[in-house]
């Protein structure tokens, strides 16, 4: 605390000294003392005592008031600080409310965007599914057309090869070697052309064991004996791209039916239930 806040004591001490000196002088004067002298001496001593104590009392009061003023100033500063803190808290609360309101709006907008995106994605998936179904339907139609076209040209090529084989067989039966050789060369050239597209003729030689998977008897109604052998090939079999297309039509050695001439197939199927093309057998 500064010295300016304290009470100056020297005037009080000077008055105290004067009063005490006056009382001492009266006390040392001629005796007996009169009543008024005695009262004056006592009054001087009492006044000096009061003047000696009074500055300290006043100083205490001044210091006490200064402390109270300082305490009030500190409390006022703290109250102002609390008011500033309360204002900051209020501002933060308002800002938080604004942020929360914006966050709620953002969340609502995000939900709306997600719902729209989900709806658009669902619509796009439905449209894509419809397009895929349409494309699949169109592709199925095209595949069916291609398979029908493939079956048609397989029938045509197989019938041409069957006619060439019948012509060669007729030339062999006629016993004309020159004609037979020329027809054989023509048949070989036609078969080479057919092999390029995957249509491969399959032949059977006389004396081969009959195989139900590769051979077919010319008369399917006959009872096939045990361990039959091929007596003669009646019609060539075919495979298309490695798949069996038609078995070899043969006459068995035990069969009593005469050798029949080869006739072209009339109504070969273009495609069976498993998607495998098949041709009709020769009559």
C-alpha positions in Angstrom: 0.0 0.0 0.0 1.3 3.5 -0.8 2.3 6.0 2.0 -0.1 8.6 0.5 -3.0 6.7 2.0 -1.6 7.0 5.6 -2.5 9.9 8.0 0.3 12.3 8.8 1.2 11.8 12.5 3.6 14.6 13.3 0.9 17.3 14.1 -0.7 14.9 16.6 2.6 14.0 18.1 3.5 17.7 18.4 0.2 18.5 20.1 0.7 15.5 22.4 4.1 16.8 23.4 2.8 20.3 24.1 0.0 19.0 26.2 2.2 16.7 28.2 4.7 19.5 28.6 2.0 21.8 29.9 0.7 19.2 32.3 4.3 18.5 33.5 4.8 22.2 34.1 1.6 22.5 36.0 2.5 19.4 38.1 5.9 21.0 38.9 4.5 24.4 40.0 4.1 25.5 43.6 2.1 23.2 45.8 -0.6 22.8 46.9 -2.3 22.8 43.5 -5.5 24.4 43.1 -8.5 22.6 41.8 -8.5 24.2 38.4 -4.7 23.5 38.1 -5.2 19.9 38.9 -8.0 19.6 36.4 -6.0 21.4 33.8 -3.0 19.1 34.4 -5.3 16.0 34.2 -6.9 17.5 31.0 -3.5 18.1 29.4 -2.4 14.5 30.1 -5.7 13.1 28.9 -5.6 15.4 25.7 -2.0 14.3 25.1 -3.0 10.7 25.5 -5.8 11.1 23.1 -3.6 13.0 20.6 -1.0 10.2 20.8 -3.5 7.5 20.1 -5.8 9.4 17.6 -3.4 9.3 14.6 -3.0 5.5 14.8 -6.8 5.1 15.0 -7.3 7.4 12.0 -4.5 5.6 10.1 -6.1 2.3 10.8 -9.4 3.6 9.5 -7.8 5.0 6.4 -5.9 1.7 5.8 -9.1 -0.3 6.4 -11.0 1.9 3.9 -8.2 1.6 1.4 -8.3 -2.2 1.8 -12.0 -2.2 1.4 -11.7 0.0 -1.7 -9.0 -2.3 -3.1 -11.2 -5.4 -2.4 -14.1 -3.7 -4.0 -12.0 -2.9 -7.0 -10.8 -6.5 -7.2 -14.3 -7.8 -6.8 -15.5 -5.4 -9.5 -12.7 -6.5 -11.8 -13.6 -10.1 -11.2 -17.3 -9.3 -11.8 -16.3 -7.6 -15.0 -14.2 -10.6 -16.0 -17.2 -12.9 -15.2 -19.4 -10.7 -17.3 -17.0 -10.9 -20.1 -16.8 -14.7 -19.7 -20.6 -14.9 -19.5 -20.7 -12.8 -22.7 -18.2 -15.1 -24.4 -20.2 -18.2 -23.2 -23.4 -16.6 -24.6 -21.6 -15.8 -27.9 -20.3 -19.4 -28.0 -23.7 -20.7 -27.2 -25.3 -18.6 -30.0 -22.6 -19.8 -32.4 -23.1 -23.4 -31.4 -26.8 -23.0 -31.9 -26.1 -21.5 -35.4 -23.7 -24.4 -36.1 -26.2 -27.0 -34.9 -28.9 -25.4 -37.0 -26.7 -25.4 -40.0 -25.7 -29.0 -39.3 -29.3 -30.0 -39.0 -30.0 -28.3 -42.4 -27.0 -30.0 -43.9 -28.1 -33.4 -42.5 -31.6 -32.9 -44.0 -30.1 -31.8 -47.3 -27.7 -34.8 -47.3 -30.6 -37.2 -46.6 -32.6 -35.6 -49.4 -29.6 -36.0 -51.7 -29.1 -39.6 -50.7 -32.8 -40.4 -51.2 -32.7 -38.7 -54.6 -29.5 -40.6 -55.5 -31.1 -43.9 -54.3 -34.2 -43.2 -56.4 -32.1 -42.3 -59.4 -30.0 -45.4 -59.0 -33.1 -47.5 -58.7 -34.6 -46.0 -61.8 -31.3 -46.4 -63.6 -31.0 -50.0 -62.5 -34.6 -50.6 -63.7 -33.8 -48.9 -67.0 -30.6 -50.9 -67.3 -32.4 -54.1 -66.5 -35.0 -53.3 -69.2 -32.2 -52.5 -71.7 -30.4 -55.7 -70.8 -33.6 -57.8 -71.1 -34.3 -56.1 -74.4 -30.7 -56.7 -75.6 -30.8 -60.3 -74.4 -34.1 -60.8 -76.2 -32.6 -59.3 -79.4 -29.5 -61.4 -79.0 -31.6 -64.5 -78.4 -33.5 -63.8 -81.6 -30.2 -63.2 -83.5 -28.7 -66.4 -82.0 -31.8 -68.3 -83.0 -31.6 -66.9 -86.5 -28.0 -67.8 -86.7 -28.6 -71.3 -85.5 -31.5 -71.7 -88.0 -29.2 -70.4 -90.8 -26.4 -72.6 -89.6 -28.8 -75.6 -89.6 -30.0 -74.7 -93.1 -26.6 -74.4 -94.6 -25.5 -77.6 -92.8 -28.4 -79.4 -94.3 -27.5 -78.0 -97.7 -23.9 -79.0 -97.5 -24.7 -82.4 -96.0 -27.2 -83.1 -98.8 -24.7 -82.0 -101.4 -22.0 -84.3 -99.9 -24.6 -87.1 -99.7 -25.5 -86.7 -103.4 -21.8 -86.7 -104.3 -21.3 -89.9 -102.3 -24.3 -91.5 -104.0 -22.8 -90.4 -107.4 -19.5 -92.0 -106.5 -21.2 -95.1 -105.2 -23.1 -95.4 -108.5 -19.9 -94.9 -110.5 -18.3 -97.7 -108.5 -21.3 -100.0 -109.1 -21.1 -99.1 -112.8 -17.5 -100.3 -113.1 -16.1 -97.2 -114.9 -12.7 -96.5 -113.3 -12.0 -93.2 -115.1 -15.3 -91.8 -114.1 -15.0 -93.2 -110.6 -11.5 -91.6 -110.2 -12.7 -88.2 -111.3 -15.8 -88.3 -109.1 -13.6 -89.5 -106.1 -11.3 -86.5 -106.7 -14.3 -84.1 -106.8 -15.7 -85.7 -103.6 -12.4 -85.3 -101.9 -12.2 -81.6 -102.9 -15.7 -80.9 -101.7 -15.0 -82.6 -98.3 -11.8 -80.5 -97.9 -13.9 -77.4 -98.4 -16.4 -78.6 -95.8 -13.7 -79.3 -93.3 -12.7 -75.7 -93.3 -16.0 -74.7 -91.7 -15.9 -77.7 -89.2 -18.0 -80.2 -91.1 -16.0 -83.4 -91.2 -17.3 -86.6 -92.9 -16.9 -89.9 -90.9 -16.6 -93.1 -92.9 -16.8 -96.8 -91.9 -14.8 -99.6 -93.6 -16.2 -103.1 -94.3 -15.2 -105.4 -91.5 -15.3 -102.8 -88.7 -17.1 -103.7 -85.6 -20.5 -102.1 -85.2 -20.5 -99.3 -82.7 -23.9 -97.9 -81.7 -22.4 -94.5 -80.8 -20.8 -94.0 -84.3 -22.9 -96.3 -86.6 -26.5 -96.7 -87.4 -28.0 -99.8 -89.2 -29.7 -99.0 -92.4 -32.8 -100.8 -91.1 -33.1 -99.7 -87.5 -36.0 -102.1 -87.0 -33.9 -105.2 -87.4 -32.6 -107.0 -84.3 -28.9 -106.3 -84.2 -27.0 -109.6 -83.5 -24.1 -109.9 -81.0 -20.7 -108.5 -82.2 -22.0 -107.4 -85.6 -19.6 -106.2 -88.3 -20.0 -103.6 -91.0 -20.6 -105.1 -94.5 -20.9 -101.8 -96.4 -21.2 -98.0 -95.7 -24.5 -96.7 -97.0 -24.2 -93.0 -96.1 -21.4 -91.0 -94.6 -21.6 -89.7 -91.0 -20.7 -86.2 -90.0 -19.3 -84.2 -87.1 -19.6 -80.4 -86.8 -16.8 -78.7 -84.9 -16.1 -81.9 -82.9 -19.8 -82.6 -82.1 -21.5 -85.6 -83.5 -23.9 -84.5 -86.2 -25.1 -87.8 -87.8 -23.9 -91.4 -87.4 -22.5 -93.4 -90.3 -25.4 -95.4 -92.0 -24.1 -98.9 -92.6 -25.4 -102.3 -93.6 -24.5 -105.1 -91.3 -23.0 -108.3 -92.6 -25.7 -110.5 -90.9 -28.5 -108.4 -92.4 -30.4 -110.1 -95.3 -31.7 -106.8 -96.8 -30.3 -105.9 -100.2 -28.0 -102.9 -100.5 -30.0 -99.8 -101.1 -29.0 -96.7 -102.9 -28.3 -93.6 -101.0 -31.0 -91.0 -100.9 -30.6 -87.4 -99.6 -32.0 -86.6 -96.2 -35.5 -85.1 -96.3 -36.2 -83.5 -93.0 -33.1 -83.1 -90.8 -33.5 -81.3 -87.6 -31.6 -78.0 -87.2 -31.2 -78.3 -83.5 -32.1 -80.7 -80.8 -33.1 -79.9 -77.2 -29.5 -79.6 -76.0 -28.5 -77.2 -78.8 -26.7 -79.9 -80.8 -27.4 -79.9 -84.5 -28.5 -83.1 -86.1 -29.3 -84.4 -89.6 -31.8 -87.0 -90.7 -30.6 -90.4 -91.7 -30.7 -91.7 -95.2 -33.7 -93.8 -96.2 
